[in-house]
Amino acid sequence: MRIVLNSFQQSVAQTMDLKELGQKIKQRRLFLKMTQPDLSELSSVGLRNLKELESGRGNPTLETLTKILEVLGLKIDLTIR
């Protein structure tokens, strides 16, 4: 599955796999000076799920991904081909 992730601050879309997605989430979280527990609490996503996602081992549901991205000020656009 490929995911297109758009930042509200950027108009350029990036296509990425789940490992790249995890890295992008971690980079954005660190940019916002958030800890994993902070993001977990704010997004109502389990800390274990968040850690797995950031490490590239997770396989989040669309609902979980949406919760995390919303807190980070990001949105997801899915293209099905």
C-alpha positions, 0 to 999 in steps of 0.5 A: 500500500502506498500512502500520500501524506500532505502537510497543512503547511506544504502543498507538495505531496509525498508518496511513501511506504509504511517505513517512510511514514513512520519516519515522517511521523517521528520527524514531525513529532520531534519538530513539535517537541513532543514525546511519544507518550505526549502524542499517544495521549493526545491522539488516544493511540496506544503507546505501543502502537505508536512506537511500532508505527514510528519504527516501521513495524506497525500496520495502523488502521486508517482510523489510528493513522488519522488520529495521529496525523490530526494531532501532528497537523498532517492529513492523509490522502489515499489514492486507490488505483 
